[in-house]
Amino acid sequence: MAKEKPVRFTAQQLREFTSNYSTRLGSGGFGVVYEGQFSDGVKIAVKVLEKSSEKAVGEQFMAEVGTIGRTYHINLVRLYGFCYDQNMSALVYEFMENGSLDKYLFKETRKIEWEKLHEVAIGTAKGIAYLHEECQQRIIHYDIKPANVLLDANFFPKVADFGLAKLCNRDLSYMSNTGYRGTPGYSAPECFMKNLPVTYKCDVYSFGMVLFEIVGRRRNTVVGSYETLDWFPKHVWESYEKGELVEMIKTCGIKDEDQEKAERMSIVALWCVQDSPEVRPPMSAVVKMLEGGVEIMSPPRPFNYMYSVGMNAAQPPMISTSSSFFSSEENKSYWYKETTPIEKDEIQIITH
């Protein structure tokens, strides 16, 4: 079934799969998620959408089926099928035993090793890269955040929740933004602007924000009052600018053997959250930088709009989208430089 297109189930089948919806896993967005299993024992998660006349509910259903329903990648949650009739709308996914990433970043009761977090970051990046660069039609997710990264029994990550996603023809460089989409704190500045082109690079910005939260194991923004806004991404940039990034990483409780990866992850995050979408790397370059083996170039200063008007992460002002600063995505050397390994025949052995 996993290699077929989504199957259409009946309401009666879903009641049988879920034992009449006896085990509730959680809720969010526009529905409630229940645990279930197929007759062969394969566990599933069934998301029952609220019955509502709201246009948004129908749009979410169609977005999920129309985008994730046509994909197959190990780092994307698999949509097995759906149910759609006059009484209910539901989506049937593969079951992810360890739930969402945010529970392991922001709750002391759930622990995950930092090395595993690094693997989660790379896997998530690969999933997004597939959406952007390998699908027949580019898919923009619009809501990349820890709550939408699910973990299986082995903490293998898969991107989920395509309720805001949109398909984009590859020959189109951008999509018009007709209404805000995403989650404040993760959304790129251009997502807040009316009539401003929104490209797939908005997902890159959101992923950068996720990287900051993985490094700090804390939510980026902790608000007391406006004057005491404690914004972790800004701390990362200031530490990097002063040459004190390693010292800052140590304060996050990251062990010595993991600090090089954390430093690399922090610099990649700074690249991802650049103000101008054209300056942000494509996700395939992000994957390569996170995996290592390349020299990451020094990023320009991000968050310039915030420095000019003060900290207001929720509603950034207008920013320049000029591509004059960088025009060719194919020039990967802008973000990183390949390191050349020493070949054996280049090594001269000195003998006496």
C-alpha positions in Angstrom: 0.0 0.0 0.0 2.8 2.4 0.8 3.9 2.6 -2.8 0.4 3.1 -4.2 -1.6 6.3 -4.4 -3.8 7.2 -1.4 -6.6 4.7 -0.9 -10.2 5.9 -0.3 -11.6 4.3 2.9 -15.2 4.3 4.1 -16.3 5.7 7.5 -17.1 2.2 8.6 -13.5 1.0 7.9 -12.1 3.9 9.9 -14.3 3.0 12.9 -13.0 -0.6 12.6 -9.3 0.6 12.3 -9.6 2.8 15.4 -11.8 0.5 17.5 -14.5 3.2 17.3 -12.0 6.0 18.0 -11.0 4.7 21.4 -7.4 6.0 21.6 -6.9 9.7 21.1 -3.3 10.8 20.3 -3.9 14.5 20.2 -5.5 17.4 18.5 -4.5 20.5 16.6 -5.2 22.5 13.4 -8.6 21.5 12.3 -9.1 18.0 13.8 -8.4 15.2 16.3 -5.9 12.4 15.7 -6.6 8.8 16.8 -4.5 5.7 17.0 -5.5 2.7 14.9 -4.2 -0.2 12.9 -5.0 -2.1 9.7 -6.2 -5.7 9.8 -2.6 -6.9 9.1 -1.4 -5.1 12.3 0.2 -2.1 10.7 -0.3 0.9 13.1 -1.8 4.1 11.7 -2.8 7.6 12.8 -6.3 8.8 11.7 -6.8 12.5 11.6 -10.5 13.4 11.7 -11.2 16.9 10.4 -13.8 19.0 12.1 -17.1 19.1 10.3 -17.4 22.8 9.4 -18.6 25.0 6.7 -15.4 26.9 7.0 -13.5 27.0 3.7 -10.2 26.5 5.5 -11.1 23.0 6.6 -11.8 21.9 3.0 -8.7 23.6 1.8 -6.5 21.8 4.4 -8.0 18.4 3.4 -7.3 19.1 -0.3 -3.8 20.4 0.4 -2.9 17.3 2.3 -4.2 14.9 -0.3 -3.0 17.0 -3.2 0.6 17.4 -2.0 1.8 14.6 0.4 -0.5 12.2 -1.4 1.7 12.3 -4.5 5.1 12.1 -2.7 7.2 9.2 -1.5 10.3 9.9 0.5 11.7 8.3 3.7 11.7 11.7 5.4 8.1 12.5 4.7 5.2 11.1 6.7 3.3 8.7 4.4 -0.4 9.3 3.7 -2.0 5.9 3.3 -5.4 7.2 2.4 -8.5 9.3 3.2 -12.2 9.3 3.8 -14.5 11.9 2.3 -18.3 11.8 2.4 -21.1 14.0 3.6 -20.6 13.1 7.2 -16.8 13.2 7.6 -13.4 14.0 6.2 -10.4 12.1 7.5 -6.8 11.4 6.6 -4.9 8.1 7.4 -1.2 8.4 8.0 1.6 6.0 9.0 2.0 5.9 12.8 5.0 7.7 14.3 5.7 6.2 17.7 7.7 9.0 19.3 5.5 11.9 18.4 6.7 15.4 17.5 10.2 16.9 17.9 9.0 19.8 20.0 8.3 17.5 22.9 12.0 16.6 23.0 13.3 20.1 22.6 11.0 22.0 25.1 10.0 19.4 27.8 12.4 18.2 30.4 10.6 14.9 30.8 11.5 13.7 27.4 15.2 13.2 26.5 17.0 12.7 23.3 20.8 12.5 22.7 22.3 15.4 20.9 23.9 13.2 18.2 20.4 12.0 17.4 19.2 15.6 17.2 21.9 16.2 14.6 20.6 13.3 12.6 17.0 14.6 12.9 18.1 18.0 11.5 19.8 16.3 8.5 16.8 14.0 7.8 14.3 16.9 8.1 16.4 18.9 5.6 16.5 16.0 3.2 12.7 15.8 3.4 12.3 19.5 2.6 14.9 19.3 -0.2 12.8 16.5 -1.8 9.7 18.7 -1.7 11.5 21.7 -3.3 13.8 20.1 -5.8 12.9 16.5 -6.6 9.1 16.4 -6.9 7.5 16.7 -10.4 5.9 19.9 -9.0 7.7 21.9 -6.3 5.8 21.7 -3.0 6.1 24.6 -0.5 5.2 23.4 3.0 4.7 26.9 4.6 4.7 25.6 8.2 8.1 24.0 9.0 8.4 23.8 12.8 9.3 21.2 15.4 5.7 20.3 16.0 5.5 19.2 12.3 8.6 17.0 12.5 7.5 13.5 13.7 9.8 10.8 15.0 9.3 7.0 14.5 10.4 4.3 17.0 14.1 4.9 16.1 13.8 8.7 16.2 14.0 8.8 12.5 12.4 12.2 11.4 9.6 12.7 8.9 8.1 16.0 7.9 4.3 16.1 8.5 1.2 18.3 8.3 0.8 19.6 4.8 -2.4 21.4 5.5 -0.9 24.7 4.4 1.2 23.3 1.6 0.9 24.4 -2.0 2.1 23.0 -5.3 4.1 25.3 -7.5 5.1 24.8 -11.1 8.9 24.6 -11.5 8.9 27.4 -14.1 7.4 29.8 -11.6 10.0 31.4 -9.3 7.4 32.6 -6.8 3.8 32.4 -5.7 1.6 35.4 -4.8 0.8 35.6 -1.1 -3.0 35.9 -0.7 -3.2 35.8 3.1 -0.8 34.9 5.9 0.3 31.3 6.1 2.5 29.7 8.7 3.4 30.1 12.4 4.7 33.4 13.8 8.3 32.9 15.0 9.1 30.5 12.2 7.7 32.4 9.2 10.0 34.3 6.9 9.6 38.1 6.8 8.1 38.1 3.3 5.2 35.9 4.5 3.8 38.9 6.4 3.7 41.2 3.4 0.7 41.6 1.2 1.3 41.2 -2.5 5.0 40.3 -1.9 6.3 37.3 -3.8 6.7 34.2 -1.5 9.1 31.6 -2.8 10.1 28.1 -1.5 12.8 29.9 0.4 10.3 30.7 3.1 10.6 27.0 4.1 14.4 27.5 4.2 14.0 30.4 6.7 11.6 28.3 8.9 14.1 25.4 8.9 16.8 27.8 10.0 14.6 28.8 13.0 14.2 25.1 13.8 18.0 24.7 13.8 18.3 27.4 16.4 15.8 25.6 18.6 17.7 22.3 18.2 21.0 24.0 19.2 19.5 25.8 22.2 16.9 23.2 23.1 14.6 26.1 23.8 12.0 28.1 22.0 13.6 30.9 20.1 11.4 33.6 21.8 10.8 33.9 25.5 8.7 37.0 26.1 8.5 38.8 29.4 7.9 42.3 28.3 9.0 44.1 25.1 12.2 45.4 26.7 13.2 41.9 28.0 12.6 40.0 24.8 15.2 37.2 24.8 15.8 36.1 21.2 18.1 33.2 20.8 18.9 33.6 17.1 20.1 37.2 17.7 22.4 35.8 20.5 23.8 33.3 18.0 24.7 35.9 15.5 26.2 38.2 18.0 28.4 35.4 19.4 29.4 34.4 15.9 30.3 38.0 15.0 32.5 38.3 18.1 34.2 34.9 17.5 32.6 33.5 20.6 30.2 30.9 19.0 31.9 27.9 20.6 31.6 29.5 24.1 27.9 30.2 23.5 27.4 26.6 22.4 29.0 25.4 25.6 26.4 27.4 27.6 23.7 25.3 25.8 25.1 22.2 27.6 26.4 20.6 24.4 29.3 18.2 25.1 32.8 18.7 23.7 32.5 15.9 21.1 29.3 17.5 19.7 30.4 21.1 19.6 31.8 21.1 16.1 28.5 19.8 14.7 26.6 22.3 16.8 28.8 25.1 15.5 28.2 24.1 11.9 24.5 23.8 12.6 24.5 27.4 14.0 26.3 28.8 11.0 23.9 27.0 8.6 21.0 28.5 10.5 22.4 32.0 10.1 22.5 31.3 6.3 19.0 30.0 6.3 17.5 33.1 8.0 18.9 35.8 5.8 16.5 38.7 5.1 16.6 38.3 1.3 15.2 35.0 0.0 17.8 35.0 -2.8 20.6 34.9 -0.3 19.3 31.8 1.5 20.7 28.5 0.3 18.5 25.9 -1.4 17.8 22.9 0.9 20.2 20.6 -1.1 23.0 22.9 -0.1 21.8 23.0 3.5 21.9 19.2 3.6 25.5 19.2 2.3 26.6 21.8 4.8 25.0 20.0 7.7 26.6 16.7 6.7 30.1 18.2 6.8 32.9 17.6 4.3 32.6 21.2 2.9 33.9 24.5 4.2 30.9 26.8 5.0 31.5 30.4 4.0 30.9 33.2 6.4 27.3 34.4 6.3 26.2 38.1 6.1 24.4 39.6 9.1 20.8 38.5 9.2 17.8 40.3 10.8 18.7 43.7 9.5 15.1 44.7 9.5 15.1 44.1 13.3 18.2 46.1 13.9 16.8 49.1 12.0 13.4 49.2 13.8 13.9 47.3 17.0 12.9 43.8 18.0 9.5 42.9 16.7 9.7 39.3 15.4 5.9 39.0 15.0 5.4 41.8 12.5 8.6 42.7 10.7 8.5 45.8 8.4 9.0 45.8 4.7 12.3 44.5 3.5 14.2 44.7 0.2 13.8 41.7 -2.1 16.3 42.9 -4.6 18.2 40.0 -6.1 21.2 42.2 -7.0 23.1 40.9 -3.9 23.0 37.4 -5.3 21.5 36.2 -8.6 22.6 32.6 -9.3 21.5 29.7 -7.1 23.6 27.3 -9.1 26.8 28.9 -7.7 27.0 26.7 -4.6 30.4 28.1 -3.7 28.6 31.2 -2.4 27.5 29.2 0.6 30.2 26.6 0.8 33.5 25.5 -0.7 34.4 21.9 -1.5 37.3 20.5 0.4 39.7 18.5 -1.7 40.9 15.3 -0.1 44.5 14.3 -0.4 45.0 11.6 -2.9 47.4 8.7 -2.0 49.6 9.4 -5.0 50.1 13.0 -3.9 51.6 11.9 -0.7 55.4 11.9 -0.8 57.1 9.5 1.5 60.5 10.6 2.6 62.9 7.8 3.2 66.5 7.9 4.5 
